[in-house]
């Protein structure tokens, strides 16, 4: 999760943010 956060932060794009949020939700479900 930390890696994804860093990646999203580095890209700083709307798409990346949405992707990061999706991944976070997926991890939360698991």
C-alpha distance matrix in Angstrom:
0.0 3.8 5.4 5.2 6.2 8.7 9.9 10.6 12.2 14.2 15.5 16.1 17.5 17.9 16.8 13.5 13.0 14.1 11.8 8.7 10.5 11.3 7.9 7.1 10.7 10.4 7.9 10.4 13.2 12.4
3.8 0.0 3.8 5.5 5.0 6.2 8.6 9.9 10.4 12.2 14.3 15.0 17.1 18.2 17.6 14.0 13.6 15.5 13.7 10.3 12.4 14.0 11.1 10.1 13.8 14.0 11.6 13.6 16.7 16.0
5.4 3.8 0.0 3.8 5.4 5.2 6.2 8.6 9.8 10.5 12.4 14.0 15.9 17.5 16.4 12.7 13.3 15.3 12.9 10.2 13.2 14.3 11.2 11.5 15.2 14.9 13.0 15.7 18.4 17.4
5.2 5.5 3.8 0.0 3.8 5.5 5.0 6.1 8.4 9.8 10.6 11.9 13.1 14.2 12.9 9.3 9.9 11.6 9.1 6.5 9.8 10.8 8.1 8.9 12.5 12.4 11.4 14.0 16.5 16.2
6.2 5.0 5.4 3.8 0.0 3.8 5.4 5.2 6.0 8.5 10.0 10.2 12.2 13.3 13.0 9.4 8.8 11.3 10.0 6.7 9.3 11.5 9.6 9.1 12.8 13.8 12.5 14.3 17.4 17.5
8.7 6.2 5.2 5.5 3.8 0.0 3.8 5.5 5.0 6.0 8.6 9.7 12.3 14.4 14.3 10.6 10.9 13.9 12.5 9.7 12.7 14.9 12.9 12.8 16.5 17.2 15.9 17.9 20.9 20.8
9.9 8.6 6.2 5.0 5.4 3.8 0.0 3.8 5.4 5.1 6.2 8.4 10.3 12.6 11.8 8.1 9.6 12.3 10.5 8.7 12.3 13.9 12.1 13.1 16.5 16.8 16.2 18.7 21.2 21.1
10.6 9.9 8.6 6.1 5.2 5.5 3.8 0.0 3.8 5.4 5.2 5.8 7.3 9.1 8.9 5.2 5.9 9.1 8.1 6.4 9.6 11.7 10.9 11.6 14.7 15.7 15.7 17.6 20.1 20.7
12.2 10.4 9.8 8.4 6.0 5.0 5.4 3.8 0.0 3.8 5.6 5.0 8.2 10.5 11.4 8.2 8.0 11.7 11.5 9.4 11.9 14.7 13.9 13.8 17.1 18.5 18.0 19.6 22.5 23.1
14.2 12.2 10.5 9.8 8.5 6.0 5.1 5.4 3.8 0.0 3.8 5.5 8.6 11.8 12.3 9.3 10.4 13.9 13.3 11.8 14.9 17.1 16.1 16.7 20.0 21.0 20.5 22.5 25.2 25.5
15.5 14.3 12.4 10.6 10.0 8.6 6.2 5.2 5.6 3.8 0.0 3.8 5.5 9.0 9.1 6.8 8.7 11.8 11.4 11.0 14.0 15.8 15.5 16.7 19.5 20.5 20.7 22.7 25.0 25.6
16.1 15.0 14.0 11.9 10.2 9.7 8.4 5.8 5.0 5.5 3.8 0.0 3.8 6.9 8.6 6.8 7.1 10.6 11.4 10.7 12.9 15.4 15.7 16.2 18.9 20.4 20.8 22.2 24.7 25.8
17.5 17.1 15.9 13.1 12.2 12.3 10.3 7.3 8.2 8.6 5.5 3.8 0.0 3.8 5.4 5.2 6.2 8.7 9.8 10.4 12.3 14.2 15.2 16.3 18.4 19.9 20.9 22.3 24.4 25.7
17.9 18.2 17.5 14.2 13.3 14.4 12.6 9.1 10.5 11.8 9.0 6.9 3.8 0.0 3.8 5.5 5.0 6.2 8.6 9.8 10.6 12.3 14.2 15.2 16.6 18.4 19.9 21.0 22.7 24.5
16.8 17.6 16.4 12.9 13.0 14.3 11.8 8.9 11.4 12.3 9.1 8.6 5.4 3.8 0.0 3.8 5.4 5.2 6.1 8.5 9.9 10.6 12.3 14.2 15.4 16.5 18.4 19.9 21.2 22.7
13.5 14.0 12.7 9.3 9.4 10.6 8.1 5.2 8.2 9.3 6.8 6.8 5.2 5.5 3.8 0.0 3.8 5.4 4.9 6.0 8.5 9.7 10.3 12.0 14.1 15.0 16.2 18.1 19.8 20.9
13.0 13.6 13.3 9.9 8.8 10.9 9.6 5.9 8.0 10.4 8.7 7.1 6.2 5.0 5.4 3.8 0.0 3.8 5.4 5.0 6.2 8.6 9.8 10.4 12.3 14.1 15.2 16.3 18.4 20.0
14.1 15.5 15.3 11.6 11.3 13.9 12.3 9.1 11.7 13.9 11.8 10.6 8.7 6.2 5.2 5.4 3.8 0.0 3.8 5.4 5.1 6.2 8.6 9.8 10.6 12.3 14.3 15.2 16.6 18.5
11.8 13.7 12.9 9.1 10.0 12.5 10.5 8.1 11.5 13.3 11.4 11.4 9.8 8.6 6.1 4.9 5.4 3.8 0.0 3.8 5.4 5.0 6.2 8.6 9.9 10.5 12.3 14.2 15.4 16.7
8.7 10.3 10.2 6.5 6.7 9.7 8.7 6.4 9.4 11.8 11.0 10.7 10.4 9.8 8.5 6.0 5.0 5.4 3.8 0.0 3.8 5.4 5.1 6.1 8.6 9.8 10.5 12.2 14.2 15.3
10.5 12.4 13.2 9.8 9.3 12.7 12.3 9.6 11.9 14.9 14.0 12.9 12.3 10.6 9.9 8.5 6.2 5.1 5.4 3.8 0.0 3.8 5.4 5.0 6.2 8.6 9.8 10.4 12.3 14.3
11.3 14.0 14.3 10.8 11.5 14.9 13.9 11.7 14.7 17.1 15.8 15.4 14.2 12.3 10.6 9.7 8.6 6.2 5.0 5.4 3.8 0.0 3.8 5.4 5.2 6.2 8.7 9.8 10.7 12.5
7.9 11.1 11.2 8.1 9.6 12.9 12.1 10.9 13.9 16.1 15.5 15.7 15.2 14.2 12.3 10.3 9.8 8.6 6.2 5.1 5.4 3.8 0.0 3.8 5.4 5.0 6.2 8.5 9.8 10.6
7.1 10.1 11.5 8.9 9.1 12.8 13.1 11.6 13.8 16.7 16.7 16.2 16.3 15.2 14.2 12.0 10.4 9.8 8.6 6.1 5.0 5.4 3.8 0.0 3.8 5.4 5.1 6.1 8.6 9.9
10.7 13.8 15.2 12.5 12.8 16.5 16.5 14.7 17.1 20.0 19.5 18.9 18.4 16.6 15.4 14.1 12.3 10.6 9.9 8.6 6.2 5.2 5.4 3.8 0.0 3.8 5.4 5.0 6.2 8.7
10.4 14.0 14.9 12.4 13.8 17.2 16.8 15.7 18.5 21.0 20.5 20.4 19.9 18.4 16.5 15.0 14.1 12.3 10.5 9.8 8.6 6.2 5.0 5.4 3.8 0.0 3.8 5.4 5.2 6.4
7.9 11.6 13.0 11.4 12.5 15.9 16.2 15.7 18.0 20.5 20.7 20.8 20.9 19.9 18.4 16.2 15.2 14.3 12.3 10.5 9.8 8.7 6.2 5.1 5.4 3.8 0.0 3.8 5.4 5.1
10.4 13.6 15.7 14.0 14.3 17.9 18.7 17.6 19.6 22.5 22.7 22.2 22.3 21.0 19.9 18.1 16.3 15.2 14.2 12.2 10.4 9.8 8.5 6.1 5.0 5.4 3.8 0.0 3.8 5.4
13.2 16.7 18.4 16.5 17.4 20.9 21.2 20.1 22.5 25.2 25.0 24.7 24.4 22.7 21.2 19.8 18.4 16.6 15.4 14.2 12.3 10.7 9.8 8.6 6.2 5.2 5.4 3.8 0.0 3.8
12.4 16.0 17.4 16.2 17.5 20.8 21.1 20.7 23.1 25.5 25.6 25.8 25.7 24.5 22.7 20.9 20.0 18.5 16.7 15.3 14.3 12.5 10.6 9.9 8.7 6.4 5.1 5.4 3.8 0.0
